Amino acid sequence: MIRVSKIAHAVYETPDLSQQTEYYTEIIGLTLAAQEKDTVYLASTVDHHAVVLRKGSQAQCTRIGFQIPPSADLDEFQKQVASHGIATERRKHAEPSISDMLVFKDPKGTVMEVFKRDDFSHQKFQSHGIVPYKLGHVAFHVADVKQVTKFYCDVLGFRESDWMGDFFSFLRCGPDHHTINLMETGANRHFHTAFELRDWAHMQQACDFLSLHGYKLLWGPGRHGIGHNLFAYHRAPNGLITETFAELDRMNEELGYFEPRPWHRDHPQRPKVWVKDPSAANLWGILPSDEMMK
């Protein structure tokens, strides 16, 4: 089976393109890599774009880009997807730095863009804003978590890292604990987008920076039980939620457990089903506000 190995970018529609572009460049600290009439490409360091913004009537995540390994065959991956009865389309030079892209939809309607990276962007880290390492994961509310989880595992080659009960799955496509997470709430929509920071000191700096620029935290800082990462959530100008995180669990696939950390409760820490309990959400005890679910 050919597995996707990395989340490369996420694509968002947003009513106010200039306001959201300013947020990603001046607050988050991404680099404006390219701009077309109604599309903006924003880079972290390795990829030409980690975030794509397009003009739209409402704020929503419409597409996610994934890379397959350089040695993998995109033609064979297309056959793998088609074998599940999924309609696919090939697009040539659809986005900067991507010469050949396979496009299809997941069960909730989000478009998957799968490709091999032609070249690295060689971007330098910005000198202003929060400046994350990378796009870490995208989370969604879903109507049927088991159906969508099965799609990501069977079609894209994701693995299940953890579950909370039977309604919240955490899925990985590389060593990071999760790249996609899915929570069953009865509707299909964006939950949050997460960017990885360096460590606790960077998290503190980010929270201070957000506060100085008028952004209040919705939840955090804290440490999730599932994934064990430090976290803080705030809302972007277009209303979508952004998470900043650090110290996320990393999986040793050969041994079947997450790299040991002093804050783990299990030794070793293996993938499991967590009981729906406050500690699964936050080991430090502070639960999310109602605002997080809006």
N, C-alpha and C positions, 0 to 999 in steps of 0.2 A: 504493500500500500504506500502511495506517495502522500506524505503528510505536509501540510503547511508548517513552516518552521518559525515564522515571525509575523507579528502584526506590524504593518508598515505605515498605514495612515487611516484616518477616518474622515468622512466627507459629511459636511453639514449644510443644510439650507438654513438661511437666516434672513429676516426682513431687512435689517440694517447692516449692510455689508461693511461699511466703513467703521461703524462703532465696534463690531465684533473683531474686525481686523486690528483695530487699535488695542483692544483687550488682549489679543493673543501676542501682539508684538511688544506692547509697553508694560503689560501686567504679567503675563505668563513668561514672556521673554523668548518667543520663537522669532525666527528670521523670515522676513518677507522675501521669498525665493522667486516668485513670478506672479504676474497679475494679468488677467485678460479682462474682457468687457464686464462680465458678471461672475468671475471666478478668481479666487485668491489662493495661492499656494504658500504654505508656511512650513518652514523647516526647523528641525531640531539640530542634529549634527551630522549623522550618517546619511540619512535619506534626503532626497530633494524636497520632499514634503511629508510631514507627519500629520498635518491638518489641511484640509481643503474646505474653503468656504464658498458657497454658491448662493446667489440671490434667490430667495424663495418666500412664499407667503407666510410660512410659520417656521419656528425654530425646531429642527428635527435632525437626527442622524439618519442619513439615507443610504450610505455605502461604507464598507470597510475593506481596506486593502490588505492582502496577505501575500507574503513571499513563500515560494517553494525553494528548496535548496538549489544552488547553482548546477549541481549534477543531475537534477531531476528533469524529466521531459514534460513540457507543458501539454503536448499532444496526448501523452499517456494519461496525464492528470485529467484532461478533458474527457477521455473515454471513461475514466473512473467515476467522474461526476455523472456522465450520461447514463451509466449502468444503473443508476438509482432512479431513472426516469425523469431526470431534471433537465429542462431546456437550457442550453448554453449558447453563448455568442462569443466570437473572437473579435477583438478590436485592436487595430494597429495604431500605434502612436496616439493613443487616447489621452494620455497625460504626459507632461514633461518627464523625461528619464525612463519612461516605460514604453518599449517598442511593441510589445505583444502582450495582450491581457485577455484572460478568460473571465467572462462575466456571467453570473447566474444569481438566483435569489434564494435566500433561506426561507423557511416556512412562515416567518412573520413578515416577509416582504423586504427585508434589508438586502441590498445588492452586495454580493461578494465580488471583489476584484482580485483575481489571483494572477501572479506574474513572477518572473525572475528579474531582479534588479540589474539593469544594464551597467550602471556605474555608480559609485559613491559620490555624494555631493561635496565632501570635504569641507563642510560648514564648520566655522569656529563657534565656540560658545559665545553668546551675547554678553555684553557688559552691563546690561540693565534688565530689570524685571526679575521674576523668580528664577528663570533659566533652568528648567528640568533637564535631566539626562535624556529622557525619551518619553514617547507615548507608551504607557504601560498596559492599559486595558480599557475596554468599553463595556458597560453594563446596561442591561435592558430589563424592563418589565415585559413579561410575556403572558399570553393567554394559556399556553400549554407547555410547561417547562420540560416535560419528558420528551415531547415530540421535538422541540428545538434542540435540546441537549443531544438527542440521538442523531440529529442531522449533523451537528458540528463534529461529533465523534466518528460517525460512519462515513461521511462525505469528505470532511476536511482533515480527519485524522487527529482531532483533539483527544485529550485524555482527561478523565475526571479526577480532579485534585481533591475536592471535598464537596459535601452537601450539607446544607442546614435542613434537617427534616427531609421532607419529600418535595419542597417547593422552591429551593434556592440552590443552584448548581454553580460550581467554580471550575472552569475548564482551562487547561494549559495546552499550548502548542510548542513549548520550549521549556527551558528550566524554570522560568518564573511560575509561581504558584497558580496564577490565573491571568489569562489574556482576554477571556470573555467570561462574564458571569450573568446568569439569567434567573430572575425572580418571578415566580408566578403570582400575578396580582389580578388577572382577568382582562388585561389590556396589553397591546403591543406598542411600546413606546420607549424612548431613550430614558435611562435612569441616571447614569453619570459617565463622565470621561475622566480617566486618571493619568496623571503624569508623575514619573518617578523622580524623587529628589535624592540627594546624596545621603543624608543622615539626619539625626535629631536636630543638630545645629542649623542645618539648611531648612528644616521644617519650621523652626522658631523664627528664622529670618523671613521665611515666606509669610507666616502668619502676621508678623509685624508689618511687612511690606503691604499685604492686603489691607490691613487696618488703616494704614496711613493713606491709602488710596480709596477708602470708602467702602471696602468689601468686608462684610461681617460673616463670620463662620456660621454655617448651619449646624455643624456637628464636628466635635473634636477641639483640640487634638486628643487622640487616644490611641489605643493599640487593639486592632481587631483580634479576635480569637482565631477565626478562620483566615489563614494566610499570615497571621501574626505581624502584619505591617502597621507601622505608625500611619496615622491618617488625619486629614482635615478636609472638610468639604465647604465649598462656597458656591454661590450662584453667579454665573456669567451675566453680562448685560442683556443677552437675549433670553434669559430665563433658564437655560440648561445648567445642570450641576457639574462642577469640576471638583475632582478629588486630587489632592497632592498626597503622595505617600513615600515611605522609605522603609527599608529593612524587610521587604517582602520575602517570604519563604522561597527557597529554590530547591528543586527536586533533583536528587541523584537517581536517575532512571535505572541504572544498573543494579543499585542496591534496594530501590523501592521505598526510600524514605527521604524526607526533607533534611537538608543540611542542619545539623544540630545548632540550636540557639539556647541561651540560658533562660529565656522567657517561655520556652515550650513547657507544656504540662505533661506531654507524653514523651517518653524516651525509649526508642526513637519516635519521631513524629511521622506517622504514615497517613495517607489518604483515608478518610473515614466519613461517616455520617454523624454530624454534630447534632445534639439535641437542641431544639429551639429554646435557647436559654440566653440571658443577658451576656454571659461571658463569651458566647460565640460571636456576638456583635462587638463587644468591647471589654477586654480584660480589665480595663481600669474602671469600669462600672457605669459610665455615663451613657445613657441610651439616646438614640436619635430623636430629634424633635419631629412633630407632625409635619413640619415644613419640608422635611427630607422626602416625603412621599408625594408632594404636590407636583 
